[in-house]
């Protein structure tokens, strides 16, 4: 299979997503598909595709057997065929769809964002399917996801889909050892705890000084 364009991958992801989130409106009309592609939420990057552009993209997916047009309706409606075309289980289809819609994510983020498409028991279950997709043999089409180098300041590595070809990682910051990194939020929390401890200590010292004074006892140095 050739590499998909950004819009083709987005259309495919939307078809998978809406099959689970709006089953009563599925298969999707072209208008619904355009709206799904141009959503401002749960999309990265946010795009603004025209109806004509989405039509070209869905036609391209049809030619690759990744989507097809439903019959029996006056309005053309479309649904995905990713699982059959790529010989993938529903869990892998859900992961790939969310990656095409939201961009690179950690396994924990994927588990949360896949919730409405497939409910994974835990993060390790997500990672098992990611590993399977990353190690997909060449005779089956090769890898469909890649684990990205952990960027500086990141606690976990992110995963990206390969439906649109290799991912350019040159812009990613060099990874750093996790044990040497303290997140900004953690640092702020530590500073707040330190300030609170110092305030409590000052209050205790003031209380001790007052007790010594009331008892008329000289406080030892």
NORQUI-V17948 format. One record per residue. N is the residue number from 1. SS is DSSP state (a for helix, b for strand, c for the rest). PSI is psi in degrees with one decimal (NA if undefined). OMEGA is omega in whole degrees, -180 to 180 (* if undefined). Layout:
n & ss & psi & omega
N & SS & PSI & OMEGA
N & SS & PSI & OMEGA
This chain:
n & ss & psi & omega
1 & c & 136.6 & 179
2 & c & 164.5 & 177
3 & c & 140.8 & 178
4 & c & 150.0 & 173
5 & c & 168.3 & 178
6 & a & -45.2 & -178
7 & a & -38.3 & 178
8 & a & -43.2 & 178
9 & a & -38.6 & 179
10 & a & -43.6 & 178
11 & a & -43.4 & 180
12 & a & -44.1 & 179
13 & a & -40.3 & 180
14 & a & -42.4 & 179
15 & a & -42.0 & 178
16 & a & -47.0 & -178
17 & a & -50.9 & -174
18 & a & -22.5 & 176
19 & a & -28.3 & -179
20 & a & -37.5 & -173
21 & a & -28.0 & 178
22 & c & 61.6 & -175
23 & a & -28.6 & -179
24 & a & -21.8 & -180
25 & a & 6.2 & -176
26 & c & 141.3 & 1
27 & c & 161.2 & -173
28 & b & 141.1 & 170
29 & b & 166.7 & 180
30 & a & -39.5 & 179
31 & a & -43.9 & 179
32 & a & -36.5 & 180
33 & a & -41.6 & 177
34 & a & -44.9 & 180
35 & a & -40.5 & 179
36 & a & -37.4 & 179
37 & a & -34.4 & -175
38 & c & 12.5 & 178
39 & c & 144.9 & 178
40 & c & -17.8 & 179
41 & c & 153.1 & 178
42 & c & 32.7 & 179
43 & c & 134.0 & 176
44 & c & 112.3 & 2
45 & c & 160.3 & 173
46 & c & 133.6 & -179
47 & c & 171.2 & 178
48 & c & 72.7 & -177
49 & c & 145.9 & 177
50 & c & 166.2 & 179
51 & a & -40.5 & -180
52 & a & -40.4 & -180
53 & a & -41.0 & 179
54 & a & -37.5 & 178
55 & a & -42.7 & 177
56 & a & -41.2 & -180
57 & a & -44.0 & -179
58 & a & -33.5 & 176
59 & a & -37.3 & 178
60 & a & -40.3 & 178
61 & a & -36.4 & 177
62 & a & -40.2 & -179
63 & a & -22.2 & 178
64 & c & 3.8 & -179
65 & c & 19.7 & 178
66 & c & -13.6 & 177
67 & b & 160.8 & 176
68 & b & 160.5 & -179
69 & b & 130.9 & 180
70 & b & 149.3 & 178
71 & c & 168.0 & 176
72 & c & 19.6 & 179
73 & c & 143.7 & 179
74 & c & -29.4 & 178
75 & c & 133.0 & 179
76 & c & 132.5 & 179
77 & b & 147.8 & -172
78 & b & 147.4 & 175
79 & b & 158.5 & -176
80 & b & 161.8 & 178
81 & c & 29.0 & -173
82 & a & -45.9 & -177
83 & a & -47.1 & -179
84 & a & -44.7 & -176
85 & a & -36.7 & -177
86 & a & 2.9 & -180
87 & c & 56.7 & -177
88 & c & 146.9 & 174
89 & c & 164.1 & -177
90 & a & -32.0 & 180
91 & a & -43.8 & 180
92 & a & -37.0 & 177
93 & a & -42.7 & 179
94 & a & -45.0 & -180
95 & a & -47.2 & -180
96 & a & -40.4 & -180
97 & a & -46.1 & -179
98 & a & -34.8 & 177
99 & a & -36.9 & 179
100 & a & -27.0 & -177
101 & a & -36.6 & -171
102 & a & -0.5 & -180
103 & c & -173.9 & -178
104 & c & 139.5 & -179
105 & b & 158.0 & 173
106 & c & 166.1 & 179
107 & a & -34.4 & 178
108 & a & -41.0 & 177
109 & a & -39.7 & 179
110 & a & -42.4 & 180
111 & a & -43.7 & -180
112 & a & -43.0 & -175
113 & a & -18.4 & 177
114 & c & -2.5 & -171
115 & c & -41.3 & -176
116 & c & -12.5 & 180
117 & c & -41.8 & 175
118 & c & 132.4 & -179
119 & c & 106.2 & 178
120 & c & 141.0 & -177
121 & c & -39.4 & -179
122 & c & 176.4 & -178
123 & a & -35.8 & -179
124 & a & -30.7 & 177
125 & a & -41.7 & 176
126 & a & -44.8 & -178
127 & a & -32.5 & 179
128 & a & -43.0 & 179
129 & a & -34.3 & 176
130 & a & -43.7 & 179
131 & a & -41.3 & 179
132 & a & -41.2 & 179
133 & a & -35.1 & -179
134 & a & -26.9 & -177
135 & c & 19.3 & -180
136 & c & 127.1 & -176
137 & c & 154.7 & -177
138 & a & -35.1 & -178
139 & a & -16.3 & 177
140 & a & 6.5 & 178
141 & c & -7.6 & 178
142 & c & -178.2 & -177
143 & c & 144.4 & 178
144 & c & -9.6 & 174
145 & b & 162.0 & 177
146 & b & 141.7 & 176
147 & b & 119.9 & -176
148 & c & 151.7 & 175
149 & c & 139.4 & -180
150 & c & 122.5 & -178
151 & c & 154.8 & 177
152 & c & 132.6 & -179
153 & c & -4.3 & -179
154 & c & 140.9 & 179
155 & c & -27.9 & -178
156 & c & 153.1 & 176
157 & c & 149.8 & 177
158 & c & 161.5 & 179
159 & b & 147.6 & 178
160 & b & 153.0 & 178
161 & b & 159.0 & -180
162 & c & 16.9 & 180
163 & c & -25.8 & 179
164 & c & 19.8 & 178
165 & c & -179.0 & -178
166 & c & 147.3 & 179
167 & c & 132.2 & 178
168 & c & 109.6 & -179
169 & c & 5.0 & -176
170 & c & -26.8 & -178
171 & c & -9.9 & -179
172 & c & 141.4 & 178
173 & c & 152.9 & 179
174 & c & 143.5 & -179
175 & c & 155.9 & 180
176 & c & 152.8 & 178
177 & c & 132.2 & -176
178 & a & -35.8 & -176
179 & a & -17.5 & -179
180 & a & -0.4 & -174
181 & c & 135.0 & 173
182 & c & 120.0 & -178
183 & c & 152.4 & -179
184 & a & -38.6 & 179
185 & a & -37.8 & 179
186 & a & -40.3 & 180
187 & a & -42.7 & 179
188 & a & -38.8 & 179
189 & a & -41.8 & 179
190 & a & -41.0 & 179
191 & a & -39.1 & 179
192 & a & -41.0 & 178
193 & a & -40.1 & 179
194 & a & -43.7 & 180
195 & a & -41.3 & -180
196 & a & -39.6 & 179
197 & a & -42.9 & 179
198 & a & -39.1 & 179
199 & a & -41.7 & 178
200 & a & -40.3 & 180
201 & a & -40.9 & 179
202 & a & -38.9 & 179
203 & a & -39.6 & 178
204 & a & -40.4 & 178
205 & a & -40.3 & 179
206 & a & -39.2 & 179
207 & a & -42.7 & 178
208 & a & -44.2 & 179
209 & a & -40.5 & -180
210 & a & -39.7 & 179
211 & a & -44.2 & 178
212 & a & -40.8 & -179
213 & a & -44.5 & -179
214 & a & -31.9 & 180
215 & a & -6.5 & 179
216 & c & 29.6 & -179
217 & c & 135.0 & 178
218 & c & 130.0 & -180
219 & c & 128.4 & 179
220 & c & 149.0 & 179
221 & c & NA & *
